[in-house]
Structures are given as structure tokens and as C-alpha cells.
Amino acid sequence: MNHSIATSGLILDEPLLWEKGKKGRRGMSIPSSDVPAAALDPNLLGEAVDFPDLSEIDVVRHYTRLSQWNFGVDTGMYPLGSCTMKYNPKTNEQQAANPAIAAAHPMLADEQSQGVLRLLFELQQLLALITGLDAVSLQPAAGAHGELTGMLIFNAYHDSRGSKRTKILIPDTAHGTNPASAALCGYRSIPVKSDEHGMLRAESVAALMDEETAGIMLTNPNTLGLFEQEVREIAAIVHAKGGLVYGDGANMNAALGIMDAKRCGVDVLHLNLHKTFSTPHGGGGPGAGPVCVTSELEPFLPVPRVIHDGECFRLEEEQPLSVGRVHAFHGNFGVLVRAYSYILSMGRELKRASQLAVLNANYIKERLKGDFHLPYDQPCMHECVFSDKLQQEYKVSTLDMAKRLIDCGFHPPTIYFPLVVHGALMIEPTETECKEEIDQFIAALKHIAQEAREQPELLRAAPQRTKVRRLDEVQAARCPCLIGAVAQPGE
Ligand SMILES: *Cc1c(COP(=O)(O)O)cnc(C)c1O
């Protein structure tokens, strides 16, 4: 590779504000007071507050420098598999920031909130249309929260039929949040092995499904980026034993306008609006994980429901079978506005977005499969998964290659997940990267594969061009330095 977009340029060091402050510096000019000075009541003062004195430029440079240490989708390609780090069009930010929307007070009466309720109602309808399911709750705040809500719905459904069920089937390719959500609901998760092609087989499900099992949690496309071909047979087996099918729809970016979850036999599905529908994420900020259900399960959805009663939009609280409220007010409203704006601005192009996401992932898979081991060599959906098997003989690991990618100007892909692939490198380019950008990414990885053969020590010492070199992750997790001073173990 003869050109890299990465430089170590003018990225500047920056101390803490406390280290930078100097007595007497000021960040603003305020008019002199025209009331006599009075001493403060010492009982109210408490301990003296230690705020640094700083000028305006001190503060502006401080935060600007810190922001330059960061990397985001607006900086460059961010191919983090399973996370769908795609570009979020700025118009959706603008709609969410519109004061008429952003300043709407959640405690206003329904009659005074018709516009906001209509937006929520229409978003519910759009998500139902996209998934093929019948009813939607927008309350859950994240994918995992949607899963938990789904498990509460499973539980309420079985309860309403006087059926006691204690177990949930979860494939070995599932995201870690699936067993965690099931466990929070008191279910014991029973792992189901996928076959040598990374597929969940109906016969493996049939062998485990019984009348003490509440159902199955299924991710489609799965976390290997593969479409679960036997999903309908699996759903039929689960339904025949009185169970329900949960669809983890976090990977919906592969299947918008293509997969009808209801026809696949799914009863409850969550979407990650922050992944698929245009909310910047990754920093732990607000998300939304709406749950979509069949009409049979609609009575169990969280309350209040946003409904239209023929005359106006209303919040409906009276749902005796409901699992109750799972979030204050209407969920993370700003994220919902972005999704609504995104869906309306994309229209039928949504399907094309998924098609391009799939095309981009397959392009990367085909171009790199000579350089990296591809454990499941078949057409993929929105992401492809390689491993470090070919690099092991040079004692180069997935971690080394991920760190080296940073030197080449790319955020690394997801590594060591899914767990069924040893040393996994999971690449999700998304639809928003152009061919030139993807070609540069491919060139960087090909260059790294060559370095692994010829100069493996370079990879083991990567990254070299960053502000900080390779971090000791164990030390960072055990003794996090949160205040500027290095904490010692046990402190
Ligand atoms: C991201 C993801 C989740 C969890 O979503 P959060 O919003 O992070 O809670 C669940 N399942 C899959 C497959 C995912 O990719």
C-alpha cells in the first residue's frame, strides 16, 4: 500500500482543566455589580469548591483537542460488525432539534400534543410495515431493553394461558444480550448449536423444544451475517409446542423491505433504531429498541399505547394484560424523531440501502478471502466474518491486525465476536461507504496480511501512529484512571 490516509499530524496533548487553570483567568466579562457585596452565610457554603480559573480560549482549545482524539462515522469508515456504524444524514438531526419538537413537554395533555402523538403513531405504523408485524411499542431504550420487554411479553402470554415455562432456546451465535435478557426475566437459557455452515438447523431445535420452554430467541440474519434459511421450519416446531419466537432485529439493516418477519414466523421482534434508523451511537448515548408484535400479542405491549380513536391521537393506559411501563414518558423521543425523519426521507430507497449494505459486505468478502481465512464461505448478508487462522503461523493475532488498521486510518472491525469463530474479524461496511473508500480499506487489510508474512513484529507493536500506543487492557479494566491520577490496585 503506497498511500495511507492516517497521519499523526497536529493532534495535540492536553492536560486536565484543573492542571491548566491559573488563578485570576476569566472566561467572560460580566457587568460590575450595582448592589453592595455581602458575605455568604458560611453554613450554606460547605467546603470550598475547587474550580479552575480559565480563559475562553483555554476552554475552547481543551474541548476541541479532546474531540480530535475521538473517531466517529463522520471522521471515517467504521466497519464494526453487528453495530451498523453507518453515516447518519444531518437532516434527521435537524428535524430532532426543531424547537417545536425538541421542546415539546411530555406532561402536556393529549389534546395539546397532537403533532407529537401523531409522529409516534405514524412511526409505529411505519415500523409495523417494515417488519410485517401488527403492533409496536416505542418505549424500550435499546436493543437489550427491547429483548427484556419481549421476554416480559413471553412471560405474560404464557401466564395468561396458565402455562408455566422456565427455559428459552438461544443459538450459539446469539449476541450476549440475548441470554442476559432471558435471565433477567427468570428464564434459563438452553444453547442450541449451529451447524458447520453457521446455520441453525430445525432438527437441533426439535431435539430441545418442549412444553417447559417458553420459546426461542433468534437473530436473523445471524451474527455470522448469514440468513437463517430454516427459520420458518424452526418457528413451526416452536409454535407446535406452544412456544413463541423472538426475533432479534438488530441486524435489520440487511433486510429492510426484503424480509417479512411475521411470514418468517416471528412473534416479537425488536429493532435497533440507533443502528438501522439514523441515530449516532457507540458512545453509550440514547438509543431506541422498539418491540413489534403480532396482533395476538398486542394486548401485552407496554402502556401507555399511542392510539388513534377515530378523532384524535391519545395515550391509552387501560390494557389489563399489559406488561406495564418500561420507560418514562414516550421512550427516547429524539431517537424516534430521527427514525421517523429517516424513514420518510428514504421512502422506497430503504430497500436499496439494505441491498447496497449486502453488496458491500459480499464485495469485501470476495476480495479478501484469499488473504484471510473465511470460515463460512457462502454469500453473506450485511457483514462478513474472517479469522486469524492464516496469520497464526506468523504469531500474528486478530488483535495485532486490528491495531495495525488504526495506523492505516481505519477503525478496526469487531474482533473476537461471534464466539463461534476463533479469532473473529467481523466486518460490516454498511451501505453508506463508497467503492473508493471500501477499496482503500481492502488495500489496507491486504497490506496487513503481507506485513504479517514479512514483518510480523511491526504488527505486534501496532499502533505506531496514534497518540497513545497499545494499551494494557487488563490494567485499564482493573485500575481505571478516572481522575487523572493513576489509581493503585485495591484503592
Ligand atoms: C447491538 C445488538 C444488540 C444489543 O443492542 P443494544 O442497543 O446495544 O442494547 C442485540 N443483538 C444484536 C444482534 C446486536 O447487534
The ligand as an ORCA input file, in Angstrom:
! r2SCAN-3c Opt
* xyz 0 1
  C     -26.394     -4.417     19.106
  C     -27.065     -5.701     19.246
  C     -27.876     -5.971     20.364
  C     -27.991     -5.053     21.565
  O     -28.449     -3.775     21.279
  P     -28.163     -2.566     22.296
  O     -28.919     -1.431     21.727
  O     -26.677     -2.372     22.308
  O     -28.673     -2.980     23.642
  C     -28.540     -7.169     20.392
  N     -28.411     -8.087     19.407
  C     -27.617     -7.866     18.328
  C     -27.533     -8.914     17.253
  C     -26.911     -6.670     18.213
  O     -26.115     -6.470     17.153
*
